[in-house]
């Protein structure tokens, strides 16, 4: 008899975003003429930067010539891309990150799940609540949790975040081993000060813990006092792995390119006290299970670091942040309580009139033909909240806000 991974059976009925898609399809099928505007999933809408397109077009031409054709590339990424990342994303900010510590991949979502391959099942794992669902679901799949009870899985340490604590989790009183942090935060749009991140770094170093730091939205930080990378904090090289993406800053959601930083100085001890470098384990994992990102896509990613690429990306970020400003101000004008949307592309609002987050989802869809994301889909503490994404055209954002203000204002 074939055995399956029964941990998958512990997963809740549907991953958040497929459930949203199911409800939207049902409504659309019943109301085919309804002009639906989707501000739910954080997928970008604006075209790739011209510099990236030109670089990829050139790379396609190279692939058609025997003299410049490329086959398998290095699993860790081409040196010229890793060097550009190290220099501009980290060394320019005073971070001691070397190109050899960067692993180019096909997505931060993939890496944040795959990283569990190099860790054992005995770890105590801490997540915020609400939280990006991938962090929790991949731990369930890996067998690191018990069954779900009242929306929470046994074996995980949940750290509630809400308006009362400014959506930044308190340092746990108990010892934990693996800590998921995401700033700017998905879904709440909150940011972390240097002091807050330093406290986490100090905790991790004291307790021998490892921080998984998701910085996929760092490009949206406009406040000069806020850190873009955890490696801007002293000691972070010894306790943190950072995930980055080209999806939201350069529009690579459909092109797929990201990277993970695993410092060579980051070690953990085995049961017999032997120090093992996580860099070495991740390198082995990637070399065994991953064949690398395509040459064409990596050329496009490298163009992000050109002078033209940087200017074009700033325009994209400014565009989405302006969307966020419009959403934040219009929802506030409608009498809703909103958070985020300043150094992040997400607006986190309290559902009105005591509505549950899914009831508000249905009401917004049916009355306004606008799609958002129910807060409860991000965890039990997300109940009573709702996420609106700034990733859409200006025309759609303005129209969606007009409908919402007309309904709730």
C-alpha positions in Angstrom: 0.0 0.0 0.0 1.3 3.5 -0.9 1.8 5.8 2.1 1.2 9.5 1.8 2.5 12.4 3.8 -0.5 12.6 6.1 0.6 16.0 7.4 -1.1 17.4 4.4 -4.4 16.2 5.8 -3.9 18.5 8.8 -4.0 21.6 6.5 -7.2 23.7 6.8 -9.7 23.1 4.0 -8.2 25.5 1.5 -5.3 27.8 1.2 -6.4 31.3 1.6 -6.0 32.6 -1.9 -7.6 29.6 -3.7 -10.6 30.0 -1.4 -10.8 33.7 -2.5 -10.6 32.7 -6.1 -13.4 30.1 -5.6 -15.7 32.7 -4.0 -15.0 35.3 -6.7 -15.6 32.7 -9.5 -18.9 31.7 -7.9 -20.0 35.3 -7.7 -18.8 36.1 -11.2 -20.6 33.0 -12.7 -23.8 34.2 -11.0 -23.2 37.9 -12.0 -21.3 37.8 -15.3 -21.7 41.5 -16.0 -20.4 42.6 -12.6 -17.2 44.7 -13.1 -15.0 43.1 -10.4 -11.9 44.9 -9.2 -9.4 42.7 -7.4 -7.4 44.3 -4.6 -6.8 41.0 -2.8 -3.8 39.0 -3.9 -0.6 41.1 -3.9 0.1 40.6 -7.6 1.6 43.5 -9.5 -0.1 45.0 -12.5 2.3 47.5 -14.1 4.7 46.4 -16.9 8.3 45.2 -16.2 10.9 48.0 -16.2 12.1 48.8 -19.7 15.7 48.1 -18.6 14.7 44.5 -17.5 12.8 43.8 -20.7 15.7 45.0 -22.9 18.2 42.8 -20.9 16.0 39.8 -21.3 15.4 40.4 -25.0 19.2 40.6 -25.5 19.6 37.4 -23.4 17.0 35.6 -25.6 19.1 36.6 -28.7 22.2 35.2 -27.0 20.4 31.9 -26.4 19.8 31.6 -30.1 23.5 31.8 -31.0 25.9 28.9 -30.4 28.7 31.2 -29.4 26.6 32.8 -26.6 24.2 30.0 -25.7 24.0 29.1 -22.0 23.0 25.7 -20.6 22.8 24.9 -17.0 23.9 27.8 -14.8 25.2 27.7 -11.3 22.5 26.6 -8.8 23.5 29.5 -6.6 23.0 32.1 -9.4 25.4 33.7 -11.8 28.3 35.6 -10.1 27.5 38.9 -11.9 24.0 39.0 -10.4 25.1 37.9 -6.9 27.8 40.5 -6.9 25.4 43.3 -7.9 23.0 42.2 -5.2 25.7 42.1 -2.6 27.1 45.5 -3.5 23.9 47.5 -3.9 21.4 45.9 -1.6 23.7 45.2 1.3 27.2 46.7 1.2 25.8 50.1 0.1 23.9 50.0 3.4 26.9 49.0 5.5 25.9 45.3 5.7 28.8 42.8 5.6 27.3 40.5 3.1 29.4 38.8 0.4 28.2 37.6 -3.0 29.0 34.0 -2.0 26.4 34.3 0.7 23.6 35.0 -1.8 21.5 32.2 -3.4 19.4 33.3 -6.4 16.1 31.4 -6.6 12.7 31.4 -8.3 10.8 33.0 -5.4 10.9 34.1 -1.8 7.8 32.1 -1.1 9.5 29.0 -2.3 12.6 29.6 -0.3 10.7 30.4 2.9 9.2 27.0 2.7 12.2 25.1 1.3 14.4 26.4 4.1 12.8 23.9 6.4 14.6 21.1 4.6 17.8 21.9 6.5 16.2 22.1 10.0 15.1 19.2 12.2 11.6 18.5 13.6 12.6 19.2 17.3 12.6 23.0 16.9 10.1 25.3 18.7 8.8 27.6 16.0 7.4 31.1 16.5 5.1 32.9 14.1 3.2 36.2 14.4 -0.6 36.1 14.3 -1.8 37.2 11.8 0.9 35.8 9.5 1.7 35.1 5.9 0.0 31.7 5.5 3.0 30.1 3.8 5.1 30.2 7.0 2.5 28.1 8.9 1.4 25.8 6.1 4.9 24.7 5.1 5.6 23.8 8.7 2.4 21.7 8.8 3.4 19.9 5.6 6.9 19.2 7.1 5.4 17.6 10.1 6.5 20.3 12.6 3.0 20.9 14.0 0.1 19.1 15.6 -3.5 19.4 14.5 -5.3 22.7 14.1 -7.6 23.7 17.0 -9.6 27.0 16.8 -7.4 28.1 13.9 -4.1 27.4 15.6 -1.7 24.5 15.1 -0.3 22.7 18.1 3.4 22.9 18.3 3.7 26.5 17.0 4.2 29.5 19.3 1.8 32.2 18.1 2.8 35.9 18.8 -0.4 38.0 18.5 0.0 41.4 16.8 -2.7 44.0 16.8 -3.3 47.8 17.0 -2.6 47.5 20.8 1.0 46.5 20.2 1.5 48.5 17.0 1.5 45.2 15.0 4.9 44.3 16.3 5.2 41.1 18.3 6.7 41.1 21.8 9.8 39.1 22.5 8.5 35.7 23.8 9.0 34.8 27.4 9.8 31.2 26.5 12.7 29.9 24.5 12.0 29.4 20.7 14.3 28.1 18.0 13.0 29.4 14.7 11.4 32.8 14.4 9.5 34.1 11.4 9.6 37.9 11.0 8.3 39.9 8.0 8.9 43.7 7.7 7.4 45.7 6.1 4.7 43.3 7.3 2.4 41.2 5.2 -0.5 41.5 5.9 -0.6 44.4 8.3 1.7 46.9 6.5 3.5 47.5 9.8 7.2 48.3 9.9 9.9 47.6 12.5 12.3 50.1 14.1 16.0 49.4 14.5 15.4 49.1 18.2 12.7 46.5 17.7 14.8 44.4 15.3 17.9 44.7 17.5 15.9 43.2 20.4 15.1 40.2 18.2 18.7 39.8 17.2 19.8 40.0 20.8 17.2 37.4 21.8 18.2 35.0 19.0 21.9 35.3 19.8 21.2 34.7 23.5 19.1 31.6 22.9 20.8 30.1 19.9 17.7 30.8 17.7 17.6 31.5 14.0 15.4 34.3 12.5 13.8 33.9 9.1 13.5 37.5 8.0 11.2 38.1 5.1 12.1 41.5 3.5 10.2 41.1 0.3 8.7 44.6 0.7 11.7 46.5 1.8 11.7 48.6 -1.4 8.6 50.4 -0.1 10.3 51.8 2.9 10.6 55.6 2.5 11.3 56.4 6.2 15.1 56.8 6.4 15.1 55.7 10.1 13.8 52.2 9.3 16.2 49.4 8.4 15.7 47.7 5.0 17.7 44.6 6.0 18.1 42.7 9.3 21.9 42.7 8.5 21.9 46.4 9.3 21.7 45.4 12.9 24.9 44.3 14.8 25.0 40.5 15.4 22.4 39.6 12.7 24.9 37.7 10.6 25.2 35.2 13.4 21.5 34.5 13.8 19.5 35.5 10.7 18.6 34.3 7.2 17.0 36.9 4.9 14.6 36.4 2.0 14.3 38.9 -0.8 12.3 39.1 -4.0 12.2 40.9 -7.3 8.5 40.4 -7.5 7.1 43.5 -5.8 9.9 46.0 -6.6 10.5 45.1 -10.2 7.3 43.3 -11.1 8.8 39.8 -11.4 5.7 38.0 -10.1 5.2 36.3 -13.5 8.9 36.1 -14.3 10.1 34.6 -11.0 13.3 35.7 -9.4 14.4 36.2 -5.8 17.3 35.4 -3.5 18.1 34.2 0.0 21.0 35.3 2.1 22.7 32.7 4.3 25.8 34.2 6.0 28.8 31.9 6.2 29.2 32.8 9.9 25.7 31.4 10.8 26.1 28.1 12.6 24.0 25.8 14.7 25.1 23.0 17.0 24.1 19.4 16.5 23.1 17.1 19.4 26.8 16.2 20.1 27.8 19.9 20.1 29.3 20.1 16.7 28.9 23.5 15.0 27.5 23.2 11.5 27.3 26.1 9.0 23.8 26.6 7.6 25.4 28.1 4.5 26.9 24.7 3.7 23.6 22.9 4.3 21.6 25.3 2.2 24.2 25.1 -0.6 23.9 21.3 -0.6 20.1 21.5 -0.6 20.0 23.9 -3.6 22.6 22.0 -5.5 20.6 18.8 -5.0 17.0 19.9 -5.5 17.3 23.1 -7.6 18.7 23.7 -11.1 18.9 27.5 -10.8 17.0 30.4 -12.3 17.1 30.8 -16.1 19.9 32.8 -17.7 17.3 35.1 -19.3 15.5 35.9 -16.1 18.8 36.5 -14.2 19.9 39.0 -16.9 16.6 40.8 -16.4 17.2 40.8 -12.6 20.7 42.2 -13.1 19.3 45.1 -15.1 17.5 46.1 -11.9 20.9 47.3 -10.6 21.7 49.5 -13.7 21.2 53.2 -13.4 18.2 53.1 -15.7 16.8 50.1 -13.8 17.0 51.8 -10.5 15.2 54.9 -11.8 12.4 52.8 -13.4 12.0 50.8 -10.2 11.7 54.0 -8.1 8.9 55.0 -10.5 7.1 51.7 -9.9 7.4 51.9 -6.1 6.2 55.5 -6.2 3.2 54.5 -8.3 2.1 51.7 -5.9 2.7 53.9 -2.8 0.5 56.6 -4.3 -2.2 53.9 -4.8 -1.7 53.0 -1.1 -2.1 56.7 -0.1 -5.3 57.0 -2.1 -6.7 53.8 -0.5 -5.7 54.8 3.0 -7.2 58.3 2.7 -10.4 57.2 1.0 -11.1 54.4 3.4 -10.5 56.8 6.3 -12.9 59.2 4.7 -15.5 56.4 4.5 -15.2 56.1 8.3 -13.2 53.0 8.4 -10.2 52.5 10.8 -7.1 51.7 8.7 -3.4 50.9 9.4 -0.4 50.4 7.1 0.0 51.7 3.6 2.7 54.2 4.3 6.0 52.2 4.1 4.2 49.2 2.6 1.8 48.4 -0.2 -0.9 46.9 2.1 -3.6 48.6 4.0 -5.0 46.7 7.0 -8.5 47.8 8.1 -10.9 47.0 10.9 -14.1 45.4 9.6 -17.0 47.7 10.3 -20.2 47.0 12.3 -18.7 43.9 14.0 -18.7 41.9 10.7 -16.4 38.9 10.5 -13.6 39.2 8.0 -15.3 36.7 5.6 -18.7 38.4 6.0 -17.0 41.7 5.1 -15.3 40.0 2.1 -18.7 38.8 0.8 -20.4 42.2 1.5 -17.6 44.1 -0.3 -17.8 41.7 -3.3 -21.5 41.8 -3.5 -22.2 45.4 -2.8 -19.1 47.0 -4.4 -17.7 44.3 -6.7 -14.3 44.7 -5.0 -12.1 41.9 -3.8 -9.9 42.1 -0.7 -8.4 39.5 1.7 -10.1 38.4 4.9 -7.9 38.9 7.9 -8.9 35.6 9.4 -7.1 33.9 6.5 -3.9 35.1 8.0 -4.6 33.6 11.4 -7.0 33.7 14.3 -5.8 37.1 15.4 -6.6 38.5 12.0 -10.3 38.1 12.6 -12.0 41.5 12.5 -9.4 42.8 10.1 -9.2 43.0 6.3 -6.3 43.5 3.8 -6.5 45.8 0.8 -3.6 45.7 -1.7 -2.3 48.7 -3.6 -1.2 46.6 -6.5 -3.5 47.6 -9.3 -4.0 50.3 -11.9 -4.7 53.8 -10.8 -8.0 53.7 -12.6 -9.1 50.6 -10.8 -8.0 51.9 -7.4 -9.9 55.2 -7.9 -13.0 53.3 -9.0 -12.8 50.8 -6.2 -12.5 53.6 -3.6 -15.4 55.5 -5.2 -17.6 52.4 -4.8 -16.5 51.8 -1.2 -17.0 55.4 -0.1 -20.4 55.4 -1.7 -21.4 52.3 0.2 -19.8 52.9 3.6 -19.1 56.7 3.7 
